[in-house]
Amino acid sequence: MRQQGPPPRPRVRERGGFVDAAEHVDVVIVGAGLSGIGAACHLRRAFPGRTFAILEGRDAIGGTWDLFRYPGVRSDSDMYTLGYAFRPWRGAESLAGGAAIRDYIRATAREHGVDRAVRFGHRVVQASWSSARARWTVEARAGASAVRLTCSFLFMCTGYYRYDEAYTPDFPGIGDFAGRVVHPQHWPADLDHTGRRVVVIGSGATAVTLVPALAERAGHVTMLQRSPGYVLSLPSRDPVARGLLRALPPKLAAPAVRWKNVLLGLAFFQLSRRAPEAAKSLLRRGVTRRLPPGYDVGTHFTPAYDPWDQRLCLVPDGDLFAALREGRASVVTDRIETFTASGVRLASGRRLDADLVVTATGLNLLAFGGARLLVDGEETVLADTVAYKGMMLSGVPNLAFTIGYVNASWTLRADLVARYVCRLLRHMDAHGYAVCTPRSPDRSLPLGPLLDLTSGYVRRGLGALPKQGPAAPWRVPQNYPRDAYRMRRGPVADQGVRFGRAPDAARRPGPGRGA
């Protein structure tokens, strides 16, 4: 069920459109997905009197987990770390389906009363900072209307990919194909694949999720990949977690399970970085055990890159391998030469007949939902900025953003960022500051990409993202325990940031200050 927004606000006509009349809130949160709802809950818990609004471009809470509706859609991280620390996941499945995650996010929003702060259909197009007023002016489109709010702090929780447009390569001859072509990001509700010959193009998390789900009813499913990815089978229900949850009180069990999964994931990531051949061997043995004797694991499940150069693909209960063993699905590793009327012709000369082709070919990166940022009238080019603590931009005051870890669940870092924003606001209140502006590191030092992955969608979009520096506080350690200590216990005032007081005209104490 689609959720309804708050009652209409008083409006005035302005230049042919409508804007909300003289509205100011302490914080504007952009995005009502996993990050935005979590940020709002942290803010509500830390500052009950502080005013905020959540601007959501779509018409429902849930973000990614409301958008993606393809068969089998599920988490690619365990739910004990993908769930919020302040509201632990209680479901039986560790790798949960998209609908369950969507319901969890919405239930969290209702429980904390932040669902009433969401304004649906508000797509932010521009945010402008005024140093003279020490505030942001946020402009959004709501249908044909223009909406404008001002705020003291702007929190971007939009993720990093484009919702309205997925990535599909320009395949030769695709217009000649007589069947149907769909992308998982925009799965048609009326699509019936029963008995059909399906080709899924891709080798990432979406592809390995789709293949076994489609194979339940399709005539046959072929996963066509240009190159393989690493696949790891995990039980959909974590037996250790279930034991801990039964044996310990909830207040002890939830963090114990969370930390167990954090440390296991970090241990394998460190093994992959320090001893990649050992990590490859473990992954290969796991795949080989689940496939028929003589299966060509070297061709179809042995990538050319090291583990964790790209994200691992998790397979609950080995469902992909079961579909391969039973002959309901197959893997082909080859390059597409051209589409034909009946399917795909490959570089090897082989033909794959198909009634349906699914292009699980990735995402288009889009920072901040495509909104423009201006500071005192000058547009900020994100690629020219450096991320401070992986959550603020050099030279851009009073703005935070959320991007998750590359080697662990998104919410682990989203929770840290939201908690840190609350620490920052409390510090500013306590010292009478109105402005917090991150600095750049010494420009003679080397800068690197914000996302340290070689995945195709990352390589295509890195030029539009901020950089990160060589060391803290301009670099995010892909190490949750270390990062958690710095974000929770490290100094708020350090070499990477400067604070300032508001001009007299902008000193308007709001509710809940210093709470």
Sequence and secondary structure as in RCSB ss.txt:
>XXXX:A:sequence
MRQQGPPPRPRVRERGGFVDAAEHVDVVIVGAGLSGIGAACHLRRAFPGRTFAILEGRDAIGGTWDLFRYPGVRS
DSDMYTLGYAFRPWRGAESLAGGAAIRDYIRATAREHGVDRAVRFGHRVVQASWSSARARWTVEARAGASAVRLT
CSFLFMCTGYYRYDEAYTPDFPGIGDFAGRVVHPQHWPADLDHTGRRVVVIGSGATAVTLVPALAERAGHVTMLQ
RSPGYVLSLPSRDPVARGLLRALPPKLAAPAVRWKNVLLGLAFFQLSRRAPEAAKSLLRRGVTRRLPPGYDVGTH
FTPAYDPWDQRLCLVPDGDLFAALREGRASVVTDRIETFTASGVRLASGRRLDADLVVTATGLNLLAFGGARLLV
DGEETVLADTVAYKGMMLSGVPNLAFTIGYVNASWTLRADLVARYVCRLLRHMDAHGYAVCTPRSPDRSLPLGPL
LDLTSGYVRRGLGALPKQGPAAPWRVPQNYPRDAYRMRRGPVADQGVRFGRAPDAARRPGPGRGA
>XXXX:A:secstr
          EEEETTEEEESS EEEEEEE  SHHHHHHHHHHHHH TT  EEEEESSSSTTTHHHH  STT B 
SS HHHHSBTTB    S SS BHHHHHHHHHHHHHHTT GGGEEET EEEEEEEETTTTEEEEEEEETTEEEEEE
EEEEEE   SB SS       TTGGG  SEEE GGG  TT   TT EEEEE  SHHHHHHHHHHHTTSSEEEEEE
SS   EEEE SS HHHHHHHHHS HHHHHHHHHHHHHHHHHHHHHHHHH HHHHHHHHHHHHHHHS TT  HHHH
S  SS TTSS  EEEETTHHHHHHHTTSEEEEE  EEEE SSEEEETTS EEE SEEEE     B GGGG EEEE
TTEE  GGG BEETTTEETT TTEEE    SSS HHHHHHHHHHHHHHHHHHHHHHT  EEEE    TTS  EES
S    HHHHHHGGGS EE SSTTSS  S HHHHHHHHHHS SS TTEEEE   GGG    TTTT 
